[in-house]
């Protein structure tokens, strides 16, 4: 049963091209902008109009593309294009695959895997116009200042679309036309199927053009119309890395602007990058040179940046994150991180906790109000609440073969340069002295010390480093000391 609110009968995404101008081992449509592959953006737009079926036509590096698509949209039907070149044959192959399962009637939308800024809203408008006007074909078009390389829209005296001329087949007069074909269409399924059976490869490219369907549809008495978009970016494709970068910058500009309009302060939009999968609350403040990637979420009143990159990080309400590189981590409400901090996956910082300057953490849980302020490493560890870890502390978690865990209780105070040799447990309220090496468990409330007698070898520097500045200063200091009166009594 098809739901009453279902969208078009099918969306077909064309993604078979080699994309040689990318000069990459990665298939063109798998290149990313805004944290998602180009084909991922295409699939998202296609799904947003609730099609009854979704097919993607593949050929180049088909196994890589198939695996990627399956991970993003397991319900999408993978269709292989055969040796007959051209978009017309690609669509025909998709129709054959979809029609084999069930009769395909109604509206069929055709779009591309390398048009990442195309929105579901524009596709909805295309379908609505097509069905409202009872068109055989409705083409999405745009007017460009430079139309070189695009198929030109041919119109009759009444303004109706009479056909599309590919750039290489166009006359000089036709190449002056600025209205171009986006390659995105809404078709009546029956019209499309019948017309494709008549399309030949008799053209400059020797390809089966999808554009030929328009003329055949008109000859059969169907109405061909266009929806013109003023937003050219939605129909722009990426054939090389220059175009990909331009699309990425435009997508980011739109993403940043949308978040600002939703109540986020972005101090410098030009240096702020936000993936399309990121979630921000109102009154978040983003400082210059901030990059937010993946599934990162930032709660109300948090401040992130400057010079911060977060990937798949949860930032709690009112937290501050300064000059930090983090991934796969959780930063609790009103916690503080940075500057110059490296949060590795598995880091969980509790409410009002702190991870300070030049600290690296990995797979560590830090309780409410606990502080790791500066110059240390905490890995494979659990730290309780209201504990203060001193400067230069390290959890030595790796014995050369296996990782081991350190457990530090609540209310603990550790001296500078304490090393915890895991596996080891430190009880609640315990202390450690400066330079302690903790090799065995410390009971609650105990003081752990590693004390060795200090030995001074007097005269070592002048004897072993003669002629150095240190030796000269040492000799001068020794001379001054020997000339000083031994006691106040001798000075009387």
Phi, psi and omega per residue, in radians:
X1 nan 2.334 3.100
X2 -1.614 2.233 3.140
X3 -1.036 2.582 -3.116
X4 -1.082 -0.550 -3.102
X5 -1.638 0.300 -3.138
X6 -1.147 2.645 3.129
X7 -1.482 -2.547 -3.100
X8 -1.085 2.847 -3.129
X9 -1.041 -0.665 -3.117
X10 -2.791 2.676 2.888
X11 -2.085 2.283 3.098
X12 -1.975 2.124 3.119
X13 -1.811 2.107 -3.134
X14 -1.558 2.119 -3.046
X15 -2.561 0.675 -3.044
X16 -1.701 -0.171 -3.030
X17 -1.165 2.681 -3.123
X18 -1.381 -0.527 3.128
X19 1.095 0.783 -3.043
X20 -1.117 -0.456 -3.115
X21 -1.233 -0.216 3.030
X22 -1.235 -0.410 -3.100
X23 0.875 1.030 -3.029
X24 -2.541 2.592 3.000
X25 -1.305 -0.314 3.107
X26 -1.475 2.264 3.081
X27 -0.942 2.494 -3.034
X28 -0.904 -0.830 -3.022
X29 -1.247 -0.151 3.096
X30 -1.613 -0.103 3.044
X31 -1.177 2.544 -2.972
X32 -1.876 2.586 2.815
X33 -2.419 2.539 3.108
X34 1.058 0.488 3.075
X35 1.415 0.169 -3.109
X36 -2.513 2.516 3.106
X37 -1.097 2.765 3.106
X38 -1.039 -0.734 3.132
X39 -1.201 -0.495 3.052
X40 -1.097 -0.743 3.069
X41 -1.088 -0.723 -3.133
X42 -1.105 -0.744 3.122
X43 -1.142 -0.676 3.131
X44 -1.095 -0.775 3.120
X45 -1.112 -0.725 -3.131
X46 -1.102 -0.782 -3.127
X47 -1.159 -0.467 -3.070
X48 -1.165 -0.313 3.115
X49 -1.754 0.245 3.001
X50 0.937 0.968 3.117
X51 -1.219 2.639 3.085
X52 -1.230 -0.574 3.081
X53 -2.383 2.604 3.082
X54 -2.341 2.149 3.141
X55 -2.158 2.557 3.066
X56 -2.243 2.231 -3.074
X57 -1.670 2.191 -3.043
X58 -2.217 2.808 3.012
X59 -2.750 -1.127 -3.113
X60 -1.171 2.239 -3.122
X61 0.852 0.822 -2.983
X62 -1.067 -0.575 -3.122
X63 -1.169 -0.728 3.100
X64 -1.123 -0.776 -3.123
X65 -1.142 -0.751 -3.137
X66 -1.050 -0.782 -3.136
X67 -1.107 -0.702 3.140
X68 -1.146 -0.802 -3.138
X69 -1.122 -0.710 -3.141
X70 -1.069 -0.628 3.121
X71 -1.222 -0.601 -3.108
X72 -1.447 -0.680 -3.016
X73 -2.587 1.471 -3.060
X74 -1.058 -0.383 -3.100
X75 -1.483 -0.178 -3.132
X76 -1.183 2.446 3.132
X77 -1.566 2.153 3.110
X78 -1.522 2.208 -3.123
X79 -2.131 2.296 3.115
X80 -1.621 2.233 3.032
X81 -1.410 2.436 -3.131
X82 -1.508 -2.806 -3.041
X83 -1.383 -0.155 3.096
X84 -1.323 2.080 -3.058
X85 -1.399 2.772 3.005
X86 2.004 2.668 -3.134
X87 -1.166 -0.530 3.114
X88 -1.095 -0.757 3.119
X89 -1.190 -0.629 3.112
X90 -1.060 -0.789 3.129
X91 -1.170 -0.691 3.126
X92 -1.054 -0.730 3.109
X93 -1.099 -0.692 3.117
X94 -1.150 -0.731 3.109
X95 -1.072 -0.723 3.131
X96 -1.083 -0.733 -3.132
X97 -1.179 -0.741 -3.118
X98 -1.274 -0.677 -3.099
X99 -1.272 -0.381 3.132
X100 -1.157 -0.549 -3.113
X101 -1.433 -0.697 -3.117
X102 -2.810 2.723 3.120
X103 -1.058 2.317 -3.102
X104 -1.844 1.923 3.120
X105 -2.290 2.633 3.131
X106 1.896 -2.612 -3.051
X107 -1.604 2.310 3.042
X108 -2.047 2.145 3.113
X109 -1.737 2.359 3.084
X110 -2.046 2.215 3.100
X111 -2.433 -2.975 -2.990
X112 -2.252 2.727 -3.140
X113 -1.484 -0.055 -3.115
X114 -2.096 0.495 3.085
X115 -2.099 1.317 -2.893
X116 -1.291 -0.310 -3.108
X117 -1.618 -0.004 3.084
X118 -1.074 2.303 -3.066
X119 -1.823 2.726 3.031
X120 -1.093 -0.541 3.119
X121 -1.096 -0.732 3.131
X122 -1.226 -0.657 3.063
X123 -1.114 -0.682 3.096
X124 -1.074 -0.746 3.107
X125 -1.092 -0.728 3.125
X126 -1.054 -0.833 -3.120
X127 -1.160 -0.744 -3.115
X128 -1.089 -0.763 3.108
X129 -1.112 -0.776 -3.132
X130 -1.024 -0.827 -3.071
X131 -1.352 -0.624 3.128
X132 -1.110 -0.714 -3.066
X133 -1.574 -0.044 3.130
X134 1.109 0.663 -3.100
X135 -1.319 2.645 2.967
X136 -1.364 -0.710 3.110
X137 -2.464 2.394 2.992
X138 -2.241 2.174 -3.080
X139 -1.896 2.451 3.065
X140 -1.534 2.191 -3.098
X141 -2.217 2.900 3.055
X142 -2.530 2.710 3.089
X143 -1.838 2.094 -3.067
X144 -2.017 2.587 3.030
X145 -1.155 -0.695 3.105
X146 -2.102 1.869 -3.058
X147 -1.718 0.165 -3.076
X148 -1.006 2.329 3.107
X149 1.609 -0.263 -3.104
X150 -1.665 2.683 2.974
X151 -1.253 2.396 -3.082
X152 -1.630 2.507 3.094
X153 -1.481 2.176 3.095
X154 -1.766 2.265 -3.102
X155 -2.157 2.601 3.058
X156 -1.438 3.105 -3.132
X157 -1.086 -0.468 3.131
X158 -1.507 0.058 3.118
X159 1.536 -0.068 3.125
X160 -1.287 2.729 3.134
X161 -1.401 2.119 3.127
X162 -1.742 -0.289 3.121
X163 2.947 3.135 3.095
X164 -2.279 2.279 3.117
X165 -1.921 2.089 3.082
X166 -1.095 2.590 -3.029
X167 -0.958 -0.776 -3.074
X168 -1.233 -0.332 3.130
X169 -1.754 -0.051 -3.027
X170 -1.411 2.603 3.034
X171 -1.366 2.998 3.121
X172 -1.072 -0.691 3.132
X173 -1.165 -0.694 -3.133
X174 -1.198 -0.515 3.132
X175 -1.252 -0.205 3.062
X176 -1.405 -0.229 3.130
X177 -1.190 2.353 -3.094
X178 -1.766 -0.253 3.080
X179 -1.414 2.198 -2.989
X180 -2.134 2.771 3.093
X181 -1.458 2.250 3.091
X182 -1.407 -0.295 -3.032
X183 1.475 0.073 -3.110
X184 -1.902 2.229 -3.000
X185 -2.393 2.787 2.834
X186 -2.083 2.191 -3.120
X187 -2.087 2.650 2.810
X188 -1.318 2.260 -3.013
X189 -1.003 -0.765 -3.108
X190 -1.158 -0.736 3.099
X191 -1.061 -0.795 -3.119
X192 -1.074 -0.834 -3.102
X193 -1.083 -0.781 -3.116
X194 -1.183 -0.711 -3.102
X195 -1.204 -0.715 -3.128
X196 -1.078 -0.513 3.104
X197 -1.155 -0.327 -3.102
X198 -1.816 -0.162 -3.102
X199 -1.278 2.369 3.136
X200 -1.943 -3.137 3.078
X201 -1.847 0.412 -3.096
X202 -1.461 1.377 3.122
X203 -2.730 3.101 -3.037
X204 -1.061 -0.511 -3.088
X205 -1.655 -0.211 -3.075
X206 1.165 0.563 -3.091
X207 -2.025 2.802 3.055
X208 -1.594 1.741 -3.040
X209 -1.367 2.319 3.002
X210 -1.185 -0.522 -3.112
X211 -1.084 -0.434 3.141
X212 -1.140 -0.330 -3.140
X213 -1.078 -0.554 -3.074
X214 -1.109 -0.819 3.130
X215 -1.112 -0.709 3.128
X216 -1.150 -0.642 3.110
X217 -1.130 -0.698 3.103
X218 -1.151 -0.718 3.131
X219 -1.076 -0.551 3.135
X220 -1.449 0.060 3.094
X221 1.631 0.102 3.134
X222 -1.427 2.780 3.129
X223 -1.672 2.270 3.112
X224 -2.009 2.186 -3.093
X225 -2.351 3.073 -3.121
X226 -2.345 2.600 2.913
X227 -1.922 2.061 -3.095
X228 -1.675 2.178 3.084
X229 -1.770 2.433 3.069
X230 -1.474 -0.150 -3.094
X231 -1.751 1.548 -3.043
X232 -1.099 -0.470 -3.099
X233 -1.072 -0.505 -3.103
X234 -1.220 -0.307 3.135
X235 -1.986 0.141 3.130
X236 -1.399 2.324 3.040
X237 -1.792 2.969 3.124
X238 -2.096 1.944 3.111
X239 -1.785 -0.310 3.092
X240 -2.512 3.124 -3.037
X241 -1.281 -0.422 3.068
X242 -1.151 -0.832 3.105
X243 -1.142 -0.642 3.111
X244 -1.069 -0.765 3.136
X245 -1.128 -0.683 3.123
X246 -1.127 -0.739 3.099
X247 -1.143 -0.688 3.119
X248 -1.101 -0.720 3.126
X249 -1.150 -0.706 3.135
X250 -1.184 -0.723 3.096
X251 -1.063 -0.754 -3.132
X252 -1.152 -0.698 3.101
X253 -1.007 -0.758 -3.136
X254 -1.190 -0.686 -3.140
X255 -1.129 -0.828 3.140
X256 -1.095 -0.760 3.134
X257 -1.084 -0.722 3.135
X258 -1.080 -0.709 3.131
X259 -1.199 -0.646 3.084
X260 -1.099 -0.723 3.111
X261 -1.183 -0.350 3.124
X262 -1.582 0.032 3.048
X263 1.912 0.239 3.100
X264 -1.732 2.356 3.067
X265 -1.546 2.127 3.061
X266 -2.062 1.870 -3.015
X267 -1.130 -0.711 -3.124
X268 -2.355 1.552 -3.108
X269 -0.994 -0.524 -3.079
X270 -1.162 -0.437 -3.121
X271 -1.982 0.248 -3.123
X272 -1.934 2.221 -3.126
X273 -2.126 2.231 -3.076
X274 -2.288 2.104 3.087
X275 -1.153 2.711 -3.128
X276 -1.185 -0.239 -3.123
X277 -1.677 -0.006 -3.118
X278 -1.392 2.573 3.115
X279 -2.142 2.257 -3.124
X280 -2.219 2.504 3.062
X281 -1.617 2.921 3.049
X282 -1.079 2.617 3.080
X283 1.177 0.289 2.893
X284 -1.251 2.563 3.127
X285 -2.166 2.130 3.137
X286 -1.938 2.142 -3.104
X287 -1.646 2.918 -3.007
X288 -0.965 2.644 3.103
X289 1.058 0.726 3.080
X290 -1.837 2.383 3.094
X291 -2.225 2.192 -3.135
X292 -2.088 2.122 -3.013
X293 -2.182 2.877 3.003
X294 1.114 -2.355 -3.086
X295 -1.705 0.453 3.134
X296 -1.008 2.395 3.051
X297 -2.228 2.441 3.137
X298 -2.246 2.173 -3.062
X299 -1.522 2.941 -3.064
X300 -0.893 2.427 3.035
X301 1.205 0.085 3.060
X302 -1.314 2.643 3.103
X303 -2.125 2.181 -3.130
X304 -2.140 2.253 3.127
X305 1.860 3.113 0.046
X306 -1.350 3.044 2.994
X307 0.939 0.926 -3.046
X308 -2.274 2.386 3.079
X309 -2.202 2.095 -3.129
X310 -2.161 2.297 3.104
X311 -2.217 2.120 3.141
X312 0.959 0.824 -3.119
X313 -2.032 2.407 3.055
X314 -1.774 2.091 -3.128
X315 -1.919 2.148 -3.055
X316 -1.384 2.962 -3.096
X317 -1.049 2.268 3.067
X318 1.285 0.143 3.133
X319 -1.338 2.765 3.047
X320 -2.172 2.347 -3.113
X321 -2.315 1.941 -2.988
X322 -2.102 2.239 3.063
X323 0.757 1.096 -3.015
X324 -2.288 2.497 2.984
X325 -2.000 2.061 -3.054
X326 -2.462 2.647 3.064
X327 -2.628 2.551 3.050
X328 0.963 0.703 -3.021
X329 -2.268 2.883 3.089
X330 -2.184 2.228 3.104
X331 -2.009 2.052 -3.008
X332 -1.263 2.972 3.118
X333 -0.997 2.374 3.067
X334 1.016 0.368 3.042
X335 -1.456 2.863 -3.129
X336 -2.259 2.334 3.126
X337 -2.316 2.346 3.043
X338 1.801 3.090 0.077
X339 -1.481 2.910 3.076
X340 1.009 0.965 -3.073
X341 -2.066 2.516 -3.116
X342 -2.108 1.851 3.119
X343 -1.712 1.997 3.109
X344 -1.679 2.883 -3.051
X345 -0.940 2.486 3.118
X346 1.611 0.024 3.085
X347 -1.366 2.218 3.081
X348 -2.259 1.958 -3.124
X349 -1.824 2.175 -3.062
X350 -1.319 3.037 -3.137
X351 -0.973 2.322 3.127
X352 1.062 0.291 3.067
X353 -1.393 3.041 -3.108
X354 -2.532 2.330 2.915
X355 -2.179 2.000 -2.926
X356 -1.729 -2.640 -2.945
X357 -1.169 2.372 3.050
X358 0.972 0.862 3.111
X359 -2.073 2.469 3.041
X360 -2.102 2.334 3.124
X361 -2.295 2.621 3.104
X362 -2.711 2.288 3.055
X363 0.865 0.903 -3.087
X364 -2.321 2.431 3.066
X365 -1.934 2.178 -3.049
X366 -2.070 2.119 -3.019
X367 -1.272 3.016 -3.090
X368 -1.000 2.253 3.038
X369 1.324 0.055 3.129
X370 -1.441 2.653 -3.023
X371 -2.283 2.257 2.958
X372 -2.082 1.577 -2.816
X373 -1.409 -0.654 -3.018
X374 -2.892 2.545 2.906
X375 0.997 1.053 -3.140
X376 -2.733 -3.125 3.103
X377 -2.421 2.305 3.053
X378 -2.271 2.004 3.137
X379 -2.387 2.495 3.140
X380 0.911 0.974 -3.035
X381 -2.457 2.771 3.023
X382 -2.252 2.173 -3.090
X383 -2.135 2.283 -3.071
X384 -1.297 -2.800 -3.087
X385 -1.580 2.629 3.032
X386 0.937 0.640 3.083
X387 -1.764 2.476 3.099
X388 -2.002 2.000 3.118
X389 -1.659 2.124 -3.021
X390 -1.223 2.996 -3.113
X391 -1.074 2.355 3.034
X392 1.365 0.237 3.135
X393 -1.297 2.565 -3.120
X394 -2.418 2.385 2.906
X395 -1.676 1.972 3.140
X396 -1.482 1.614 -2.939
X397 -1.675 -0.152 -3.001
X398 -2.103 2.186 -3.130
X399 -1.703 0.195 -3.102
X400 1.780 -0.320 3.128
X401 -2.296 -0.695 -3.066
X402 -2.309 2.693 3.034
X403 -1.594 2.488 3.131
X404 -2.247 2.799 -2.984
X405 -1.882 2.498 3.043
X406 -1.926 2.323 3.094
X407 -2.098 2.098 3.137
X408 -2.077 2.241 -3.033
X409 -1.320 -2.910 3.134
X410 -1.544 2.680 3.086
X411 1.135 0.384 -3.135
X412 -1.476 2.547 3.053
X413 -2.234 2.111 -3.111
X414 -1.981 2.467 3.125
X415 -1.330 2.898 -3.134
X416 -1.033 2.523 3.067
X417 1.041 0.600 3.001
X418 -1.391 2.392 3.094
X419 -2.048 2.211 3.102
X420 -1.773 1.946 -3.108
X421 -1.577 1.746 -3.050
X422 -1.258 2.638 0.061
X423 -1.434 2.339 -3.127
X424 -2.698 2.625 3.138
X425 -2.222 2.359 3.104
X426 -2.035 2.159 -3.060
X427 -1.284 2.927 3.131
X428 -1.015 2.454 3.026
X429 1.248 0.133 -3.131
X430 -1.342 2.808 3.070
X431 -2.180 2.740 2.934
X432 -2.303 2.578 3.110
X433 -1.450 2.857 3.135
X434 -1.038 2.367 3.093
X435 1.344 0.159 -3.113
X436 -1.190 2.474 3.009
X437 -1.953 1.883 -3.029
X438 -1.589 1.825 -3.095
X439 -1.856 -0.225 3.115
X440 -2.400 2.833 -3.050
X441 -0.993 2.534 3.114
X442 -1.959 2.111 -3.133
X443 -1.138 2.772 3.079
X444 -0.984 2.361 3.069
X445 1.335 0.056 -3.112
X446 -1.523 2.778 2.994
X447 -1.858 2.148 -3.142
X448 -1.793 2.178 -3.135
X449 -2.246 2.553 2.955
X450 -2.145 1.706 -2.988
X451 -2.019 2.223 2.989
X452 -2.162 2.520 -3.109
X453 -1.087 2.342 3.114
X454 -1.436 2.332 3.125
X455 -2.111 2.226 3.097
X456 -1.896 2.157 3.071
X457 -1.733 1.730 -3.046
X458 -1.211 2.513 3.114
X459 1.332 0.156 -3.053
X460 -1.168 -0.736 -3.054
X461 -1.165 -0.889 3.116
X462 -1.047 -0.586 -3.093
X463 -1.320 -0.635 -3.020
X464 -1.857 -0.223 3.110
X465 -2.295 0.924 -3.100
X466 -1.102 2.528 3.103
X467 1.489 -0.137 3.136
X468 -1.473 2.840 3.095
X469 -1.065 -0.667 3.128
X470 -1.082 -0.753 -3.139
X471 -1.118 -0.718 3.126
X472 -1.083 -0.791 -3.138
X473 -1.149 -0.672 3.132
X474 -1.120 -0.762 3.135
X475 -1.125 -0.690 3.115
X476 -1.128 -0.729 3.135
X477 -1.140 -0.691 3.121
X478 -1.132 -0.722 3.118
X479 -1.104 -0.800 3.136
X480 -1.070 -0.674 -3.119
X481 -1.161 -0.685 -3.095
X482 -1.262 -0.420 -3.128
X483 -1.538 -0.112 3.136
X484 -1.387 2.378 3.106
X485 -0.939 2.423 -3.061
X486 -1.178 -0.563 -3.131
X487 -2.708 2.907 3.107
X488 -1.171 -0.461 3.132
X489 -1.129 -0.728 -3.121
X490 -1.157 -0.427 -3.110
X491 -1.433 -0.156 -3.114
X492 -1.398 nan nan
